[in-house]
């Protein structure tokens, strides 16, 4: 069993943390994650027979050059400084790729540099605290938005303990989603349209997927809006989000 736990660091299923069920677990350290170094990832290996193989593969990975290291430092610093929700509408338009989803499988594989590893270890020490804040913020928004008629908020399973990396909202129509995305941006609150289309509509993935349409995935992609829950979100920001929703969405 290989677990894709890219966005679920700290999540539990029936009391057991994700990433501990299979022989191999893949965590992402990419931007927007609770545990981030802007890019990179972590392998969780429970099968001892795989350890030597991956050790040898990792030994063959080249380190970052100084230019790449400096670029990542600038990007991570910018994201940290400007992630305040009141500034995200501006940040998302900068050529830093925060919301633009121009993915590719043609990229360099490099080691994390020393400062990224040190930063990741520092964040890891505070991961439970970060996740607790996200959960508290997510539940506050849910409590005030759940009775609105034109949106759906995915329900949490009784067996799951999520970390609310973001709070996904599903609108009845794509037009409603776009309207609220623009209204919130205008109010100074940045949100994310994750993801803009289903996987089969990304050109670089089409050759890897079976042919055909995926109407449920595309339905969600057309209607989803992710609200921020990270620790820089304050009560006044969440109250503003709630006010904009109640002014523009039927109750």
C-alpha positions as CSV (number, residue, x, y, z in Angstrom):
1,X,0.0,0.0,0.0
2,X,1.4,3.4,-1.1
3,X,-0.3,6.4,0.6
4,X,-0.6,9.7,-1.1
5,X,-0.8,12.0,1.9
6,X,0.5,15.1,0.2
7,X,-1.9,17.4,2.1
8,X,-2.8,15.5,5.2
9,X,0.1,15.8,7.6
10,X,-1.4,15.2,11.0
11,X,-4.8,13.8,9.8
12,X,-6.1,10.8,11.6
13,X,-8.4,7.9,10.5
14,X,-9.9,5.9,13.4
15,X,-7.2,7.3,15.7
16,X,-4.3,6.4,13.4
17,X,-2.3,9.1,11.6
18,X,-2.3,9.0,7.8
19,X,1.1,8.0,6.5
20,X,1.3,5.1,8.9
21,X,-1.0,2.6,7.1
22,X,1.0,1.4,4.2
23,X,4.5,0.4,3.4
24,X,5.3,3.8,1.8
25,X,3.8,7.3,2.3
26,X,4.5,10.4,0.3
27,X,4.1,13.8,2.0
28,X,4.4,17.1,0.1
29,X,6.4,20.1,1.4
30,X,5.1,22.3,-1.4
31,X,3.7,25.8,-0.9
32,X,0.4,26.0,0.8
33,X,0.9,22.9,3.0
34,X,0.9,22.9,6.8
35,X,4.5,21.6,6.7
36,X,6.2,23.4,3.9
37,X,9.7,24.3,2.6
38,X,8.1,25.7,-0.5
39,X,9.0,22.6,-2.5
40,X,10.1,19.1,-1.9
41,X,8.7,16.1,-0.1
42,X,9.1,13.4,2.6
43,X,9.0,9.7,2.2
44,X,7.7,7.7,5.2
45,X,9.0,4.1,4.8
46,X,7.7,1.2,7.0
47,X,9.0,-1.6,4.8
48,X,12.6,-2.1,5.8
49,X,13.3,-3.8,2.5
50,X,12.7,-0.5,0.7
51,X,15.0,1.6,2.9
52,X,18.3,0.7,1.1
53,X,16.8,1.2,-2.3
54,X,15.6,4.7,-1.5
55,X,18.8,5.6,0.3
56,X,20.8,4.8,-2.8
57,X,18.3,6.7,-5.0
58,X,18.5,9.8,-2.8
59,X,22.3,9.6,-2.7
60,X,22.2,10.1,-6.5
61,X,20.1,13.3,-6.3
62,X,22.1,16.4,-7.0
63,X,22.1,19.3,-4.5
64,X,20.5,22.6,-5.4
65,X,22.8,25.2,-6.9
66,X,23.1,28.6,-5.2
67,X,20.7,30.3,-7.7
68,X,18.0,27.7,-7.1
69,X,18.5,28.0,-3.3
70,X,18.2,31.8,-3.5
71,X,15.1,31.7,-5.7
72,X,13.4,29.4,-3.3
73,X,14.4,31.5,-0.3
74,X,12.8,34.6,-1.9
75,X,9.6,32.7,-2.8
76,X,9.2,31.2,0.6
77,X,10.0,34.5,2.3
78,X,7.5,36.3,0.1
79,X,4.8,33.8,0.7
80,X,5.3,34.0,4.5
81,X,5.4,37.8,4.6
82,X,2.5,38.3,2.2
83,X,0.2,35.4,3.2
84,X,-1.9,37.8,5.3
85,X,-5.4,37.4,3.9
86,X,-5.7,41.1,3.3
87,X,-2.7,41.0,0.9
88,X,-3.4,37.7,-0.8
89,X,-5.5,39.2,-3.6
90,X,-2.3,41.1,-4.6
91,X,0.1,38.2,-4.0
92,X,-1.9,35.8,-6.2
93,X,-1.4,38.1,-9.2
94,X,2.4,38.2,-8.9
95,X,4.5,35.9,-11.1
96,X,5.3,33.6,-8.2
97,X,2.9,30.8,-9.2
98,X,0.9,30.7,-6.0
99,X,-2.5,30.1,-7.6
100,X,-1.5,29.6,-11.2
101,X,-1.7,25.9,-11.9
102,X,0.7,25.4,-14.7
103,X,2.0,22.0,-13.7
104,X,4.5,19.9,-15.5
105,X,6.2,16.5,-15.0
106,X,9.3,18.0,-16.6
107,X,11.2,19.4,-13.7
108,X,14.5,19.1,-12.0
109,X,14.8,16.8,-9.0
110,X,17.1,18.3,-6.4
111,X,17.9,17.9,-2.8
112,X,16.5,20.4,-0.2
113,X,19.2,22.8,0.7
114,X,20.4,23.2,4.3
115,X,18.2,26.1,5.1
116,X,15.1,24.4,3.7
117,X,15.8,21.3,5.8
118,X,16.3,23.4,8.9
119,X,13.1,25.4,8.3
120,X,11.2,22.2,7.7
121,X,12.4,20.8,11.0
122,X,11.4,24.0,12.8
123,X,7.9,23.9,11.3
124,X,7.6,20.2,12.2
125,X,8.1,21.0,15.9
126,X,5.0,23.3,15.7
127,X,2.9,21.2,13.3
128,X,0.4,20.1,15.9
129,X,-0.1,23.8,17.0
130,X,-0.5,24.9,13.4
131,X,-3.1,22.2,12.7
132,X,-5.0,23.0,15.9
133,X,-5.3,26.6,14.7
134,X,-6.5,25.5,11.3
135,X,-9.1,23.2,12.8
136,X,-10.4,25.9,15.1
137,X,-10.6,28.4,12.2
138,X,-12.3,25.9,9.9
139,X,-14.9,25.0,12.5
140,X,-15.6,28.7,13.2
141,X,-16.3,29.3,9.5
142,X,-18.5,26.1,9.2
143,X,-20.6,27.1,12.3
144,X,-21.5,30.4,10.6
145,X,-21.8,29.3,7.0
146,X,-23.5,25.8,7.2
147,X,-27.1,27.1,7.0
148,X,-26.6,29.0,3.7
149,X,-28.6,27.4,0.9
150,X,-26.5,27.9,-2.2
151,X,-23.3,26.2,-0.9
152,X,-22.3,22.8,0.3
153,X,-19.6,22.2,2.9
154,X,-18.2,18.6,2.8
155,X,-19.0,16.8,6.0
156,X,-16.3,15.2,8.1
157,X,-16.6,11.5,8.7
158,X,-17.0,10.4,12.3
159,X,-13.9,8.2,11.8
160,X,-11.7,11.1,10.6
161,X,-9.9,13.9,12.3
162,X,-9.0,16.4,9.6
163,X,-6.7,19.4,9.9
164,X,-8.6,21.8,7.6
165,X,-5.7,22.7,5.5
166,X,-8.3,24.8,3.8
167,X,-12.1,24.9,4.0
168,X,-13.6,23.8,0.7
169,X,-16.9,25.3,-0.3
170,X,-19.0,23.9,-3.2
171,X,-21.3,26.3,-5.0
172,X,-24.4,25.3,-6.9
173,X,-23.1,26.9,-10.1
174,X,-19.7,27.9,-11.5
175,X,-21.0,31.5,-11.9
176,X,-21.7,31.7,-8.2
177,X,-18.2,30.5,-7.4
178,X,-16.6,33.1,-9.7
179,X,-18.9,35.8,-8.2
180,X,-17.9,35.0,-4.7
181,X,-14.2,34.7,-5.6
182,X,-14.3,38.2,-6.9
183,X,-16.4,39.6,-4.1
184,X,-14.0,38.2,-1.5
185,X,-11.0,39.5,-3.3
186,X,-12.6,42.9,-3.5
187,X,-13.2,42.8,0.2
188,X,-9.5,42.0,0.7
189,X,-9.8,38.3,1.4
190,X,-7.8,35.9,-0.8
191,X,-9.3,32.6,-1.7
192,X,-8.2,29.8,-4.0
193,X,-10.0,27.9,-6.8
194,X,-8.4,24.5,-6.2
195,X,-8.4,22.9,-8.6
196,X,-9.3,24.7,-11.8
197,X,-10.1,21.5,-13.7
198,X,-10.2,17.7,-13.4
199,X,-7.0,15.8,-13.9
200,X,-7.9,14.6,-17.4
201,X,-8.1,18.1,-18.7
202,X,-4.5,18.9,-17.8
203,X,-2.5,18.5,-21.1
204,X,0.5,17.0,-19.5
205,X,-1.5,14.2,-17.8
206,X,-3.8,13.2,-20.6
207,X,-1.4,10.5,-21.9
208,X,-1.3,8.9,-18.5
209,X,-5.0,8.6,-17.9
210,X,-7.7,6.5,-19.4
211,X,-9.7,8.3,-22.1
212,X,-13.1,9.7,-21.3
213,X,-14.8,12.4,-19.2
214,X,-15.0,12.5,-15.4
215,X,-18.1,14.6,-14.8
216,X,-18.1,14.4,-11.0
217,X,-14.5,15.6,-10.8
218,X,-15.2,18.4,-13.3
219,X,-18.4,19.4,-11.5
220,X,-16.5,19.9,-8.3
221,X,-13.6,21.7,-10.0
222,X,-16.0,24.2,-11.6
223,X,-17.6,25.0,-8.3
224,X,-15.1,24.7,-5.5
225,X,-13.6,27.6,-3.6
226,X,-11.1,27.1,-0.8
227,X,-11.3,29.5,2.2
228,X,-8.1,30.2,4.1
229,X,-7.7,28.7,7.6
230,X,-4.0,29.2,8.3
231,X,-2.7,30.8,11.5
232,X,-2.4,34.3,10.0
233,X,-6.2,34.4,9.7
234,X,-7.7,36.4,12.5
235,X,-11.2,36.5,13.9
236,X,-11.9,39.8,12.1
237,X,-10.9,38.2,8.8
238,X,-13.2,35.2,9.3
239,X,-16.0,37.6,10.4
240,X,-15.5,39.5,7.1
241,X,-15.6,36.3,5.1
242,X,-18.9,35.4,6.9
243,X,-20.3,38.8,6.3
244,X,-19.6,38.7,2.5
245,X,-21.2,35.3,2.3
246,X,-24.3,36.3,4.1
247,X,-24.7,39.4,2.0
248,X,-24.4,37.4,-1.2
249,X,-25.6,33.8,-0.6
250,X,-29.1,32.8,0.2
251,X,-29.8,31.6,3.8
